[in-house]
């Protein structure tokens, strides 16, 4: 199943068809624990302030938002228990600066989307996060990434617990414009 996910990811388009996306599949318990610790700290710093002042959004009630955030917190508490953590990366020809890294994201994220769609079709749970990768030098050390490789996204993959139903999204009429922005 994991090879199927990566094969689907590799079918995505990439800038100039350079195909620089690379995928590190972490199964080692010690590595997962280190990545989980980084993720836990970042999630706590991001989520806890939001939980204190939740309000309704047009597409989501405060109660539903709290349940979603609690699921993120649960995942942060249990990330090391996931069967595999997939790290979406990009390999460059040499060391890379921030601008190059930002530009290459457009060649990584289509593969991530393909991977997520394939996971859904295979009835696997998968959700991308970037929070656990914010401490780049530590991530590079844990994964043994050379200077010419950047990590973009961490995707825990496993079999879902509980309901695996549809998601709540804004209707297309609220997110699409014809020809130019209009309010």
N, C-alpha and C positions, 0 to 999 in steps of 0.2 A: 504493500500500500504506500509506503514512504517513497519508493522509487516511482510509483505512478504519480504521486504529488509533484515530485521534482521534474518528472518528464512533462507534466502539464505546465509547470512553471516555465520550463525552458522553451515552450512553444510561443511564448509572448514576444511581441516586438521589442526591439532595442534600438537605441540611437545608432545610426549608420550600420545597423546589423552587426555591431561589434560583439554582441553576446557576452558581455562582461559580468553578468549576474552569476554569482556563486552561492552555494547553499551549504551551510555547516549544520549537520544534524547531530545534536548533542544528546547522547544517551547515557554518558558516564555520570554516575550519581554525584561525584565530587564537583564536577564542572557545573552540573545543574544546580547544585546547592550554592555555588559561588554566584552564578547568574541570578538565581532566585533572591539572594541577599541584596544584590544591586537593585533588582526590580522592586523588591519590597520597600526599600528606603525611598526610591523615587515615587512609587505609588502612594505611599503614606504622605509624602510632602505635597503631592498633587491633589489627592482626593480629600484628605481630612479637612482642609479649609473650605472646600465646596460643600461638604456634608453639613457644616454648621449653618449655612444660609441657603438651603435649597428652595427654589421657587418653581412654579409651573413654567414650562416652555410651551410654545404653540403646538409642538408635536408630542409632548410628554409631560404628564403630571409630575409634581414633586415626589409623590409616592412611588410612581414607576421609576423615576430617575434614581431615587434612593435604593430601590431594589437592584437596579443596574449597577450602581456604584458598590453596593454590597457584594455583588457578584465579582466585580473587579478586585475588591479587597479579599474575597475568598480565594480568587486565583492567585493573588500575591502571597497569601498565606500557604498555598499548596503548590506553587509553581514547580518546586523541586520534585514533586510526586508525578508530574506529567510524564507520560511515556517518552516523549521526545520534544526537544525545543529546537525549532528550525530557525537559524539565523540567516536572513537574506543579506547578502553582501554584494559588493562590486569589486572586481579586480581591475586595476589600472596597469599601465605599462611601467610606472614608477611611483615614487612617493607623490602624494596628492595634497593640494591645498583645499581650503573650504569651498571655494567657488567651483572647482572641478568636482568635488564630492557632491555639492548641491545639484549641479547639472546632471550628474550620472543617476540621480534618483529616478529620473524619468525612464531609465532603462531597467530599474529594479522593480518599481511598483507594479507595472503590468504583470510581471511574473508572480508577484505576491498575490495579485487578484486571481490569476489563473489557479494558483495553488489553493487559495481559499474556496474557489468554486469547485475544484476537484475534491477537496476535503468534504464539502457539503454533499456532493454526489455520492461519495463513498461512506456517508453517514458518520464522518469524523467531526469532532469539534475542533475548531481552529479560529484564533482571533489574533490579529496583529497588534503589537504594542511597540512603542519606541522608548518608553520611559526607562526600561531596564538597560538601555544602551547609552545613556547620557554620559556615563563615566568611561569615555572611549579608551583611554589607555588601559584601564582594568579589563575591559571587554577584550581588547586585543591580546592582553596577557593570558586571560583565561582560555581564549580560543586559539592562541598561537598565530594570530593574524600578522602577516608581514606589513610593512609600511605601505605597500601598494594595494592593500585591501581595506575597504571600509565596510562596517556593519551598518545596516539601515533599519532592520526590523527584526523583532523576536516574535516567533509564532509558536505558541504551545499547541501541541497536537495530541489528541487522545479521543477516547469515546466519551460522549457527553453524559453528564449526570442530569437526570430530570428531563423536563420538556425541551424538545428540540424543534420549536415551532417557528412561525414567521416573525419577522422583526417589524418594529414600528418606524416608518419613515414618512417624511413630508410628502404630500402628493406632488406629482410632476408639475402641476399648474403653479405651484409655489416656488419651484426651483429652476424653471426654464424660461428663457426670454427669446423672442424672435428678433433677430437683427441687431438689437441694442438693448442695453439695460433700461428697464422701465419699472416705475413703482406705482 
